[in-house]
Amino acid sequence: MKAKLDFGAASVTLFIALTVSYVLCIAGDLIFGWTMYQAWMPLVPGFTWPVTASGFIIGLLWIVGYSLYLAALLVWPYNYWVSRGASGGTQA
């Protein structure tokens, strides 16, 4: 029997991973002159370059939304199929 995934744990894990990526990209842009901000601008409406405090906070808010969305896309179908298989589905 496979264990179900926890939506809250998946959301927090995705939030931490995306936040670390976001902060590292912005730090790399500011310190090393990378151009990673070009990848974030289409994904995060309201994010501006050069970075401002409000643009940074807006980016974090979008990351919360993306984390919840990705967790829903991964956890709920997985839990559905695990519970369906455990409730008498055919086994090979």
Distance bins in CASP14 RR format, pairs under 12 A and 6 or more apart:
PFRMAT RR
TARGET T0000
AUTHOR 0000-0000-0000
RMODE 2
METHOD distances of the structure
MODEL  1
1 82 0 0 0 0 1 0 0 0 0 0 0
1 83 0 0 0 0 1 0 0 0 0 0 0
1 85 0 0 0 0 1 0 0 0 0 0 0
1 86 1 0 1 0 0 0 0 0 0 0 0
1 87 0 0 0 0 0 1 0 0 0 0 0
1 88 0 0 0 0 0 1 0 0 0 0 0
1 91 0 0 0 0 0 1 0 0 0 0 0
2 78 0 0 0 0 1 0 0 0 0 0 0
2 79 0 0 0 0 1 0 0 0 0 0 0
2 81 0 0 0 0 1 0 0 0 0 0 0
2 82 1 0 1 0 0 0 0 0 0 0 0
2 83 0 0 0 0 1 0 0 0 0 0 0
2 84 0 0 0 0 0 1 0 0 0 0 0
2 85 0 0 0 0 1 0 0 0 0 0 0
2 86 1 0 0 1 0 0 0 0 0 0 0
3 9 0 0 0 0 0 1 0 0 0 0 0
3 75 0 0 0 0 0 1 0 0 0 0 0
3 78 0 0 0 0 0 1 0 0 0 0 0
3 79 0 0 0 0 1 0 0 0 0 0 0
3 82 1 0 0 1 0 0 0 0 0 0 0
3 83 0 0 0 0 0 1 0 0 0 0 0
3 86 0 0 0 0 0 1 0 0 0 0 0
4 10 0 0 0 0 0 1 0 0 0 0 0
4 75 0 0 0 0 1 0 0 0 0 0 0
4 76 0 0 0 0 0 1 0 0 0 0 0
4 77 0 0 0 0 0 1 0 0 0 0 0
4 78 1 0 0 1 0 0 0 0 0 0 0
4 79 1 0 1 0 0 0 0 0 0 0 0
4 80 0 0 0 0 1 0 0 0 0 0 0
4 81 0 0 0 0 0 1 0 0 0 0 0
4 82 1 0 1 0 0 0 0 0 0 0 0
4 83 1 0 0 1 0 0 0 0 0 0 0
4 84 0 0 0 0 0 1 0 0 0 0 0
4 85 0 0 0 0 0 1 0 0 0 0 0
4 86 0 0 0 0 1 0 0 0 0 0 0
5 11 0 0 0 0 0 1 0 0 0 0 0
5 13 0 0 0 0 0 1 0 0 0 0 0
5 14 0 0 0 0 0 1 0 0 0 0 0
5 71 0 0 0 0 1 0 0 0 0 0 0
5 72 0 0 0 0 0 1 0 0 0 0 0
5 73 0 0 0 0 0 1 0 0 0 0 0
5 74 1 0 0 1 0 0 0 0 0 0 0
5 75 1 0 1 0 0 0 0 0 0 0 0
5 76 0 0 0 0 1 0 0 0 0 0 0
5 77 0 0 0 0 0 1 0 0 0 0 0
5 78 1 0 1 0 0 0 0 0 0 0 0
5 79 1 0 1 0 0 0 0 0 0 0 0
5 80 0 0 0 0 0 1 0 0 0 0 0
5 81 0 0 0 0 0 1 0 0 0 0 0
5 82 0 0 0 0 1 0 0 0 0 0 0
5 83 0 0 0 0 0 1 0 0 0 0 0
6 12 0 0 0 0 1 0 0 0 0 0 0
6 13 0 0 0 0 1 0 0 0 0 0 0
6 71 0 0 0 0 1 0 0 0 0 0 0
6 74 0 0 0 0 0 1 0 0 0 0 0
6 75 1 0 0 1 0 0 0 0 0 0 0
6 76 0 0 0 0 0 1 0 0 0 0 0
6 78 0 0 0 0 0 1 0 0 0 0 0
6 79 0 0 0 0 1 0 0 0 0 0 0
7 13 0 0 0 0 0 1 0 0 0 0 0
7 14 0 0 0 0 0 1 0 0 0 0 0
7 67 0 0 0 0 0 1 0 0 0 0 0
7 68 0 0 0 0 1 0 0 0 0 0 0
7 69 0 0 0 0 0 1 0 0 0 0 0
7 70 0 0 0 0 0 1 0 0 0 0 0
7 71 1 0 1 0 0 0 0 0 0 0 0
7 72 1 0 0 1 0 0 0 0 0 0 0
7 73 0 0 0 0 0 1 0 0 0 0 0
7 74 0 0 0 0 1 0 0 0 0 0 0
7 75 1 0 1 0 0 0 0 0 0 0 0
7 76 1 0 0 1 0 0 0 0 0 0 0
7 77 0 0 0 0 0 1 0 0 0 0 0
7 78 0 0 0 0 0 1 0 0 0 0 0
7 79 0 0 0 0 1 0 0 0 0 0 0
8 14 0 0 0 0 1 0 0 0 0 0 0
8 15 0 0 0 0 1 0 0 0 0 0 0
8 67 0 0 0 0 1 0 0 0 0 0 0
8 68 0 0 0 0 1 0 0 0 0 0 0
8 70 0 0 0 0 0 1 0 0 0 0 0
8 71 1 0 0 1 0 0 0 0 0 0 0
8 72 0 0 0 0 0 1 0 0 0 0 0
8 74 0 0 0 0 0 1 0 0 0 0 0
8 75 0 0 0 0 1 0 0 0 0 0 0
8 76 0 0 0 0 0 1 0 0 0 0 0
9 15 0 0 0 0 0 1 0 0 0 0 0
9 16 0 0 0 0 0 1 0 0 0 0 0
9 67 0 0 0 0 0 1 0 0 0 0 0
9 71 0 0 0 0 1 0 0 0 0 0 0
9 74 0 0 0 0 0 1 0 0 0 0 0
9 75 0 0 0 0 1 0 0 0 0 0 0
10 16 0 0 0 0 0 1 0 0 0 0 0
10 17 0 0 0 0 0 1 0 0 0 0 0
10 67 0 0 0 0 1 0 0 0 0 0 0
10 68 0 0 0 0 1 0 0 0 0 0 0
10 69 0 0 0 0 0 1 0 0 0 0 0
10 70 0 0 0 0 1 0 0 0 0 0 0
10 71 1 0 1 0 0 0 0 0 0 0 0
10 72 0 0 0 0 1 0 0 0 0 0 0
10 73 0 0 0 0 0 1 0 0 0 0 0
10 74 1 0 0 1 0 0 0 0 0 0 0
10 75 1 0 1 0 0 0 0 0 0 0 0
10 76 0 0 0 0 1 0 0 0 0 0 0
10 78 0 0 0 0 1 0 0 0 0 0 0
10 79 0 0 0 0 0 1 0 0 0 0 0
11 17 0 0 0 0 0 1 0 0 0 0 0
11 18 0 0 0 0 0 1 0 0 0 0 0
11 63 0 0 0 0 0 1 0 0 0 0 0
11 64 0 0 0 0 1 0 0 0 0 0 0
11 65 0 0 0 0 1 0 0 0 0 0 0
11 66 0 0 0 0 0 1 0 0 0 0 0
11 67 1 0 1 0 0 0 0 0 0 0 0
11 68 1 0 1 0 0 0 0 0 0 0 0
11 69 0 0 0 0 1 0 0 0 0 0 0
11 70 0 0 0 0 1 0 0 0 0 0 0
11 71 1 0 1 0 0 0 0 0 0 0 0
11 72 0 0 0 0 1 0 0 0 0 0 0
11 73 0 0 0 0 0 1 0 0 0 0 0
11 74 0 0 0 0 1 0 0 0 0 0 0
11 75 0 0 0 0 1 0 0 0 0 0 0
11 76 0 0 0 0 0 1 0 0 0 0 0
12 18 0 0 0 0 0 1 0 0 0 0 0
12 19 0 0 0 0 0 1 0 0 0 0 0
12 63 0 0 0 0 0 1 0 0 0 0 0
12 64 0 0 0 0 0 1 0 0 0 0 0
12 67 1 0 0 1 0 0 0 0 0 0 0
12 68 0 0 0 0 0 1 0 0 0 0 0
12 70 0 0 0 0 0 1 0 0 0 0 0
12 71 0 0 0 0 1 0 0 0 0 0 0
12 75 0 0 0 0 0 1 0 0 0 0 0
13 19 0 0 0 0 0 1 0 0 0 0 0
13 20 0 0 0 0 0 1 0 0 0 0 0
13 67 0 0 0 0 1 0 0 0 0 0 0
13 68 0 0 0 0 0 1 0 0 0 0 0
13 70 0 0 0 0 1 0 0 0 0 0 0
13 71 0 0 0 0 1 0 0 0 0 0 0
13 74 0 0 0 0 0 1 0 0 0 0 0
13 75 0 0 0 0 0 1 0 0 0 0 0
14 20 0 0 0 0 0 1 0 0 0 0 0
14 21 0 0 0 0 0 1 0 0 0 0 0
14 63 0 0 0 0 1 0 0 0 0 0 0
14 64 0 0 0 0 1 0 0 0 0 0 0
14 65 0 0 0 0 1 0 0 0 0 0 0
14 66 1 0 0 1 0 0 0 0 0 0 0
14 67 1 0 1 0 0 0 0 0 0 0 0
14 68 0 0 0 0 1 0 0 0 0 0 0
14 69 0 0 0 0 1 0 0 0 0 0 0
14 70 1 0 1 0 0 0 0 0 0 0 0
14 71 1 0 1 0 0 0 0 0 0 0 0
14 72 0 0 0 0 0 1 0 0 0 0 0
14 73 0 0 0 0 0 1 0 0 0 0 0
14 74 0 0 0 0 1 0 0 0 0 0 0
14 75 0 0 0 0 0 1 0 0 0 0 0
15 21 0 0 0 0 0 1 0 0 0 0 0
15 22 0 0 0 0 0 1 0 0 0 0 0
15 60 0 0 0 0 1 0 0 0 0 0 0
15 61 0 0 0 0 0 1 0 0 0 0 0
15 62 0 0 0 0 0 1 0 0 0 0 0
15 63 1 0 0 1 0 0 0 0 0 0 0
15 64 1 0 0 1 0 0 0 0 0 0 0
15 65 0 0 0 0 1 0 0 0 0 0 0
15 66 0 0 0 0 1 0 0 0 0 0 0
15 67 1 1 0 0 0 0 0 0 0 0 0
15 68 0 0 0 0 1 0 0 0 0 0 0
15 69 0 0 0 0 0 1 0 0 0 0 0
15 70 0 0 0 0 1 0 0 0 0 0 0
15 71 0 0 0 0 1 0 0 0 0 0 0
16 22 0 0 0 0 0 1 0 0 0 0 0
16 23 0 0 0 0 0 1 0 0 0 0 0
16 60 0 0 0 0 0 1 0 0 0 0 0
16 63 0 0 0 0 1 0 0 0 0 0 0
16 64 0 0 0 0 0 1 0 0 0 0 0
16 67 0 0 0 0 1 0 0 0 0 0 0
17 23 0 0 0 0 0 1 0 0 0 0 0
17 24 0 0 0 0 0 1 0 0 0 0 0
17 63 0 0 0 0 1 0 0 0 0 0 0
17 66 0 0 0 0 0 1 0 0 0 0 0
17 67 0 0 0 0 1 0 0 0 0 0 0
17 70 0 0 0 0 1 0 0 0 0 0 0
17 71 0 0 0 0 0 1 0 0 0 0 0
18 24 0 0 0 0 0 1 0 0 0 0 0
18 25 0 0 0 0 0 1 0 0 0 0 0
18 40 0 0 0 0 0 1 0 0 0 0 0
18 43 0 0 0 0 0 1 0 0 0 0 0
18 44 0 0 0 0 0 1 0 0 0 0 0
18 59 0 0 0 0 1 0 0 0 0 0 0
18 60 0 0 0 0 1 0 0 0 0 0 0
18 61 0 0 0 0 0 1 0 0 0 0 0
18 62 0 0 0 0 1 0 0 0 0 0 0
18 63 1 0 1 0 0 0 0 0 0 0 0
18 64 0 0 0 0 1 0 0 0 0 0 0
18 65 0 0 0 0 1 0 0 0 0 0 0
18 66 1 0 0 1 0 0 0 0 0 0 0
18 67 1 0 1 0 0 0 0 0 0 0 0
18 68 0 0 0 0 0 1 0 0 0 0 0
18 69 0 0 0 0 0 1 0 0 0 0 0
18 70 0 0 0 0 1 0 0 0 0 0 0
18 71 0 0 0 0 0 1 0 0 0 0 0
19 25 0 0 0 0 0 1 0 0 0 0 0
19 26 0 0 0 0 0 1 0 0 0 0 0
19 56 0 0 0 0 0 1 0 0 0 0 0
19 59 0 0 0 0 1 0 0 0 0 0 0
19 60 1 0 0 1 0 0 0 0 0 0 0
19 61 0 0 0 0 0 1 0 0 0 0 0
19 62 0 0 0 0 0 1 0 0 0 0 0
19 63 1 0 1 0 0 0 0 0 0 0 0
19 64 0 0 0 0 1 0 0 0 0 0 0
19 65 0 0 0 0 0 1 0 0 0 0 0
19 66 0 0 0 0 0 1 0 0 0 0 0
19 67 0 0 0 0 1 0 0 0 0 0 0
20 26 0 0 0 0 0 1 0 0 0 0 0
20 27 0 0 0 0 0 1 0 0 0 0 0
20 60 0 0 0 0 0 1 0 0 0 0 0
20 63 0 0 0 0 0 1 0 0 0 0 0
21 27 0 0 0 0 0 1 0 0 0 0 0
21 28 0 0 0 0 0 1 0 0 0 0 0
21 36 0 0 0 0 1 0 0 0 0 0 0
21 39 0 0 0 0 0 1 0 0 0 0 0
21 40 0 0 0 0 1 0 0 0 0 0 0
21 43 0 0 0 0 0 1 0 0 0 0 0
21 59 0 0 0 0 0 1 0 0 0 0 0
21 60 0 0 0 0 0 1 0 0 0 0 0
21 63 0 0 0 0 1 0 0 0 0 0 0
21 66 0 0 0 0 0 1 0 0 0 0 0
21 67 0 0 0 0 0 1 0 0 0 0 0
22 28 0 0 0 0 0 1 0 0 0 0 0
22 29 0 0 0 0 0 1 0 0 0 0 0
22 36 0 0 0 0 1 0 0 0 0 0 0
22 37 0 0 0 0 0 1 0 0 0 0 0
22 39 0 0 0 0 0 1 0 0 0 0 0
22 40 1 0 0 1 0 0 0 0 0 0 0
22 43 0 0 0 0 1 0 0 0 0 0 0
22 44 0 0 0 0 1 0 0 0 0 0 0
22 47 0 0 0 0 1 0 0 0 0 0 0
22 51 0 0 0 0 0 1 0 0 0 0 0
22 55 0 0 0 0 0 1 0 0 0 0 0
22 56 0 0 0 0 1 0 0 0 0 0 0
22 57 0 0 0 0 0 1 0 0 0 0 0
22 58 0 0 0 0 0 1 0 0 0 0 0
22 59 1 0 0 1 0 0 0 0 0 0 0
22 60 1 0 0 1 0 0 0 0 0 0 0
22 61 0 0 0 0 0 1 0 0 0 0 0
22 62 0 0 0 0 1 0 0 0 0 0 0
22 63 1 0 1 0 0 0 0 0 0 0 0
22 64 0 0 0 0 0 1 0 0 0 0 0
22 66 0 0 0 0 0 1 0 0 0 0 0
22 67 0 0 0 0 0 1 0 0 0 0 0
23 29 0 0 0 0 0 1 0 0 0 0 0
23 30 0 0 0 0 0 1 0 0 0 0 0
23 31 0 0 0 0 0 1 0 0 0 0 0
23 36 0 0 0 0 0 1 0 0 0 0 0
23 40 0 0 0 0 0 1 0 0 0 0 0
23 51 0 0 0 0 0 1 0 0 0 0 0
23 56 0 0 0 0 1 0 0 0 0 0 0
23 59 0 0 0 0 0 1 0 0 0 0 0
23 60 0 0 0 0 1 0 0 0 0 0 0
23 63 0 0 0 0 1 0 0 0 0 0 0
24 30 0 0 0 0 0 1 0 0 0 0 0
24 31 0 0 0 0 0 1 0 0 0 0 0
24 32 0 0 0 0 0 1 0 0 0 0 0
24 34 0 0 0 0 1 0 0 0 0 0 0
24 36 0 0 0 0 1 0 0 0 0 0 0
24 40 0 0 0 0 0 1 0 0 0 0 0
25 31 0 0 0 0 0 1 0 0 0 0 0
25 32 0 0 0 0 0 1 0 0 0 0 0
25 33 0 0 0 0 0 1 0 0 0 0 0
25 34 1 0 0 1 0 0 0 0 0 0 0
25 35 0 0 0 0 1 0 0 0 0 0 0
25 36 1 1 0 0 0 0 0 0 0 0 0
25 37 1 0 0 1 0 0 0 0 0 0 0
25 38 0 0 0 0 0 1 0 0 0 0 0
25 39 1 0 0 1 0 0 0 0 0 0 0
25 40 1 0 0 1 0 0 0 0 0 0 0
25 41 0 0 0 0 0 1 0 0 0 0 0
25 43 0 0 0 0 0 1 0 0 0 0 0
25 44 0 0 0 0 0 1 0 0 0 0 0
25 47 0 0 0 0 0 1 0 0 0 0 0
25 49 0 0 0 0 0 1 0 0 0 0 0
25 51 0 0 0 0 0 1 0 0 0 0 0
25 56 0 0 0 0 0 1 0 0 0 0 0
25 59 0 0 0 0 0 1 0 0 0 0 0
25 63 0 0 0 0 0 1 0 0 0 0 0
26 32 0 0 0 0 0 1 0 0 0 0 0
26 33 0 0 0 0 0 1 0 0 0 0 0
26 34 0 0 0 0 1 0 0 0 0 0 0
26 35 0 0 0 0 0 1 0 0 0 0 0
26 36 1 0 0 1 0 0 0 0 0 0 0
26 37 1 0 0 1 0 0 0 0 0 0 0
26 39 0 0 0 0 0 1 0 0 0 0 0
26 40 1 0 0 1 0 0 0 0 0 0 0
26 41 0 0 0 0 0 1 0 0 0 0 0
26 44 0 0 0 0 0 1 0 0 0 0 0
26 47 0 0 0 0 1 0 0 0 0 0 0
26 48 0 0 0 0 0 1 0 0 0 0 0
26 49 0 0 0 0 1 0 0 0 0 0 0
26 50 0 0 0 0 0 1 0 0 0 0 0
26 51 1 0 1 0 0 0 0 0 0 0 0
26 52 0 0 0 0 0 1 0 0 0 0 0
26 53 0 0 0 0 0 1 0 0 0 0 0
26 55 0 0 0 0 0 1 0 0 0 0 0
26 56 1 0 0 1 0 0 0 0 0 0 0
26 59 0 0 0 0 1 0 0 0 0 0 0
26 60 0 0 0 0 0 1 0 0 0 0 0
26 63 0 0 0 0 0 1 0 0 0 0 0
27 33 0 0 0 0 0 1 0 0 0 0 0
27 34 0 0 0 0 1 0 0 0 0 0 0
27 36 0 0 0 0 1 0 0 0 0 0 0
27 37 0 0 0 0 0 1 0 0 0 0 0
27 51 0 0 0 0 0 1 0 0 0 0 0
27 56 0 0 0 0 0 1 0 0 0 0 0
28 34 1 0 1 0 0 0 0 0 0 0 0
28 35 0 0 0 0 1 0 0 0 0 0 0
28 36 1 0 0 1 0 0 0 0 0 0 0
28 37 0 0 0 0 1 0 0 0 0 0 0
28 40 0 0 0 0 0 1 0 0 0 0 0
28 51 0 0 0 0 0 1 0 0 0 0 0
29 35 1 0 0 1 0 0 0 0 0 0 0
29 36 1 0 1 0 0 0 0 0 0 0 0
29 37 1 0 1 0 0 0 0 0 0 0 0
29 38 0 0 0 0 1 0 0 0 0 0 0
29 39 0 0 0 0 0 1 0 0 0 0 0
29 40 0 0 0 0 1 0 0 0 0 0 0
29 41 0 0 0 0 0 1 0 0 0 0 0
29 47 0 0 0 0 0 1 0 0 0 0 0
29 49 1 0 0 1 0 0 0 0 0 0 0
29 50 0 0 0 0 1 0 0 0 0 0 0
29 51 1 0 0 1 0 0 0 0 0 0 0
29 56 0 0 0 0 0 1 0 0 0 0 0
30 36 0 0 0 0 0 1 0 0 0 0 0
30 37 0 0 0 0 1 0 0 0 0 0 0
30 49 0 0 0 0 0 1 0 0 0 0 0
30 50 0 0 0 0 1 0 0 0 0 0 0
30 51 1 0 0 1 0 0 0 0 0 0 0
30 56 0 0 0 0 0 1 0 0 0 0 0
33 49 0 0 0 0 0 1 0 0 0 0 0
33 50 0 0 0 0 0 1 0 0 0 0 0
34 40 0 0 0 0 0 1 0 0 0 0 0
34 49 0 0 0 0 0 1 0 0 0 0 0
35 41 0 0 0 0 0 1 0 0 0 0 0
35 49 0 0 0 0 1 0 0 0 0 0 0
36 43 0 0 0 0 0 1 0 0 0 0 0
36 44 0 0 0 0 0 1 0 0 0 0 0
36 47 0 0 0 0 0 1 0 0 0 0 0
36 49 0 0 0 0 1 0 0 0 0 0 0
36 51 0 0 0 0 0 1 0 0 0 0 0
37 43 0 0 0 0 0 1 0 0 0 0 0
37 44 0 0 0 0 1 0 0 0 0 0 0
37 47 1 0 0 1 0 0 0 0 0 0 0
37 48 0 0 0 0 1 0 0 0 0 0 0
37 49 1 0 1 0 0 0 0 0 0 0 0
37 50 0 0 0 0 1 0 0 0 0 0 0
37 51 1 0 0 1 0 0 0 0 0 0 0
37 52 0 0 0 0 0 1 0 0 0 0 0
37 55 0 0 0 0 0 1 0 0 0 0 0
37 56 0 0 0 0 0 1 0 0 0 0 0
37 59 0 0 0 0 0 1 0 0 0 0 0
38 44 0 0 0 0 0 1 0 0 0 0 0
38 47 0 0 0 0 0 1 0 0 0 0 0
38 49 0 0 0 0 1 0 0 0 0 0 0
39 47 0 0 0 0 0 1 0 0 0 0 0
39 49 0 0 0 0 0 1 0 0 0 0 0
40 46 0 0 0 0 0 1 0 0 0 0 0
40 47 1 0 1 0 0 0 0 0 0 0 0
40 48 0 0 0 0 0 1 0 0 0 0 0
40 49 0 0 0 0 1 0 0 0 0 0 0
40 51 0 0 0 0 1 0 0 0 0 0 0
40 55 0 0 0 0 0 1 0 0 0 0 0
40 56 0 0 0 0 0 1 0 0 0 0 0
40 58 0 0 0 0 0 1 0 0 0 0 0
40 59 1 0 0 1 0 0 0 0 0 0 0
40 60 0 0 0 0 0 1 0 0 0 0 0
40 62 0 0 0 0 1 0 0 0 0 0 0
40 63 0 0 0 0 1 0 0 0 0 0 0
40 66 0 0 0 0 0 1 0 0 0 0 0
41 47 1 0 1 0 0 0 0 0 0 0 0
41 48 1 0 0 1 0 0 0 0 0 0 0
41 49 1 0 0 1 0 0 0 0 0 0 0
41 50 0 0 0 0 0 1 0 0 0 0 0
41 51 0 0 0 0 0 1 0 0 0 0 0
41 55 0 0 0 0 0 1 0 0 0 0 0
41 58 0 0 0 0 0 1 0 0 0 0 0
41 59 0 0 0 0 0 1 0 0 0 0 0
41 62 0 0 0 0 0 1 0 0 0 0 0
42 62 0 0 0 0 0 1 0 0 0 0 0
43 58 0 0 0 0 0 1 0 0 0 0 0
43 59 0 0 0 0 1 0 0 0 0 0 0
43 62 1 0 0 1 0 0 0 0 0 0 0
43 63 0 0 0 0 1 0 0 0 0 0 0
43 65 0 0 0 0 0 1 0 0 0 0 0
43 66 0 0 0 0 1 0 0 0 0 0 0
44 51 0 0 0 0 0 1 0 0 0 0 0
44 55 0 0 0 0 1 0 0 0 0 0 0
44 56 0 0 0 0 1 0 0 0 0 0 0
44 57 0 0 0 0 0 1 0 0 0 0 0
44 58 1 0 0 1 0 0 0 0 0 0 0
44 59 1 0 1 0 0 0 0 0 0 0 0
44 60 0 0 0 0 1 0 0 0 0 0 0
44 61 0 0 0 0 1 0 0 0 0 0 0
44 62 1 0 1 0 0 0 0 0 0 0 0
44 63 1 0 0 1 0 0 0 0 0 0 0
44 64 0 0 0 0 0 1 0 0 0 0 0
44 65 0 0 0 0 0 1 0 0 0 0 0
44 66 0 0 0 0 1 0 0 0 0 0 0
45 55 0 0 0 0 0 1 0 0 0 0 0
45 58 1 0 0 1 0 0 0 0 0 0 0
45 59 0 0 0 0 1 0 0 0 0 0 0
45 61 0 0 0 0 0 1 0 0 0 0 0
45 62 1 0 0 1 0 0 0 0 0 0 0
45 66 0 0 0 0 0 1 0 0 0 0 0
46 52 0 0 0 0 1 0 0 0 0 0 0
46 54 0 0 0 0 1 0 0 0 0 0 0
46 55 1 0 0 1 0 0 0 0 0 0 0
46 56 0 0 0 0 0 1 0 0 0 0 0
46 57 0 0 0 0 0 1 0 0 0 0 0
46 58 1 0 1 0 0 0 0 0 0 0 0
46 59 1 0 0 1 0 0 0 0 0 0 0
46 60 0 0 0 0 0 1 0 0 0 0 0
46 61 0 0 0 0 1 0 0 0 0 0 0
46 62 0 0 0 0 1 0 0 0 0 0 0
47 53 0 0 0 0 0 1 0 0 0 0 0
47 54 0 0 0 0 1 0 0 0 0 0 0
47 55 1 0 1 0 0 0 0 0 0 0 0
47 56 1 0 0 1 0 0 0 0 0 0 0
47 57 0 0 0 0 1 0 0 0 0 0 0
47 58 1 0 1 0 0 0 0 0 0 0 0
47 59 1 0 1 0 0 0 0 0 0 0 0
47 60 0 0 0 0 1 0 0 0 0 0 0
47 61 0 0 0 0 0 1 0 0 0 0 0
47 62 1 0 0 1 0 0 0 0 0 0 0
47 63 0 0 0 0 0 1 0 0 0 0 0
48 54 0 0 0 0 1 0 0 0 0 0 0
48 55 1 0 1 0 0 0 0 0 0 0 0
48 56 0 0 0 0 1 0 0 0 0 0 0
48 57 0 0 0 0 0 1 0 0 0 0 0
48 58 0 0 0 0 1 0 0 0 0 0 0
48 59 0 0 0 0 0 1 0 0 0 0 0
49 55 0 0 0 0 1 0 0 0 0 0 0
49 56 0 0 0 0 0 1 0 0 0 0 0
50 56 0 0 0 0 0 1 0 0 0 0 0
51 57 0 0 0 0 0 1 0 0 0 0 0
51 58 0 0 0 0 0 1 0 0 0 0 0
51 59 0 0 0 0 1 0 0 0 0 0 0
51 60 0 0 0 0 0 1 0 0 0 0 0
52 58 0 0 0 0 1 0 0 0 0 0 0
52 59 0 0 0 0 0 1 0 0 0 0 0
53 59 0 0 0 0 0 1 0 0 0 0 0
53 60 0 0 0 0 0 1 0 0 0 0 0
54 60 0 0 0 0 0 1 0 0 0 0 0
54 61 0 0 0 0 0 1 0 0 0 0 0
55 61 0 0 0 0 1 0 0 0 0 0 0
55 62 0 0 0 0 1 0 0 0 0 0 0
56 62 0 0 0 0 0 1 0 0 0 0 0
56 63 0 0 0 0 0 1 0 0 0 0 0
57 63 0 0 0 0 0 1 0 0 0 0 0
57 64 0 0 0 0 0 1 0 0 0 0 0
58 64 0 0 0 0 0 1 0 0 0 0 0
58 65 0 0 0 0 0 1 0 0 0 0 0
59 65 0 0 0 0 1 0 0 0 0 0 0
59 66 0 0 0 0 1 0 0 0 0 0 0
59 67 0 0 0 0 0 1 0 0 0 0 0
60 66 0 0 0 0 0 1 0 0 0 0 0
60 67 0 0 0 0 0 1 0 0 0 0 0
61 67 0 0 0 0 0 1 0 0 0 0 0
61 68 0 0 0 0 0 1 0 0 0 0 0
62 68 0 0 0 0 0 1 0 0 0 0 0
62 69 0 0 0 0 0 1 0 0 0 0 0
63 69 0 0 0 0 0 1 0 0 0 0 0
63 70 0 0 0 0 0 1 0 0 0 0 0
64 70 0 0 0 0 0 1 0 0 0 0 0
64 71 0 0 0 0 0 1 0 0 0 0 0
65 71 0 0 0 0 1 0 0 0 0 0 0
65 72 0 0 0 0 1 0 0 0 0 0 0
65 73 0 0 0 0 0 1 0 0 0 0 0
66 72 0 0 0 0 0 1 0 0 0 0 0
66 73 0 0 0 0 0 1 0 0 0 0 0
67 73 0 0 0 0 0 1 0 0 0 0 0
67 74 0 0 0 0 0 1 0 0 0 0 0
67 75 0 0 0 0 0 1 0 0 0 0 0
68 74 0 0 0 0 0 1 0 0 0 0 0
68 75 0 0 0 0 0 1 0 0 0 0 0
68 76 0 0 0 0 0 1 0 0 0 0 0
69 75 0 0 0 0 0 1 0 0 0 0 0
69 76 0 0 0 0 0 1 0 0 0 0 0
70 76 0 0 0 0 0 1 0 0 0 0 0
70 77 0 0 0 0 0 1 0 0 0 0 0
71 77 0 0 0 0 0 1 0 0 0 0 0
71 78 0 0 0 0 0 1 0 0 0 0 0
71 79 0 0 0 0 0 1 0 0 0 0 0
72 78 0 0 0 0 0 1 0 0 0 0 0
72 79 0 0 0 0 0 1 0 0 0 0 0
72 80 0 0 0 0 0 1 0 0 0 0 0
73 79 0 0 0 0 0 1 0 0 0 0 0
73 80 0 0 0 0 0 1 0 0 0 0 0
74 80 0 0 0 0 0 1 0 0 0 0 0
74 81 0 0 0 0 0 1 0 0 0 0 0
75 81 0 0 0 0 0 1 0 0 0 0 0
75 82 0 0 0 0 0 1 0 0 0 0 0
76 82 0 0 0 0 0 1 0 0 0 0 0
76 83 0 0 0 0 0 1 0 0 0 0 0
77 83 0 0 0 0 0 1 0 0 0 0 0
77 84 0 0 0 0 0 1 0 0 0 0 0
78 84 0 0 0 0 0 1 0 0 0 0 0
78 85 0 0 0 0 0 1 0 0 0 0 0
79 85 0 0 0 0 0 1 0 0 0 0 0
79 86 0 0 0 0 0 1 0 0 0 0 0
80 86 0 0 0 0 0 1 0 0 0 0 0
80 87 0 0 0 0 0 1 0 0 0 0 0
81 87 0 0 0 0 0 1 0 0 0 0 0
81 89 0 0 0 0 0 1 0 0 0 0 0
82 89 0 0 0 0 0 1 0 0 0 0 0
83 89 0 0 0 0 0 1 0 0 0 0 0
84 90 0 0 0 0 0 1 0 0 0 0 0
85 91 0 0 0 0 1 0 0 0 0 0 0
85 92 0 0 0 0 0 1 0 0 0 0 0
END
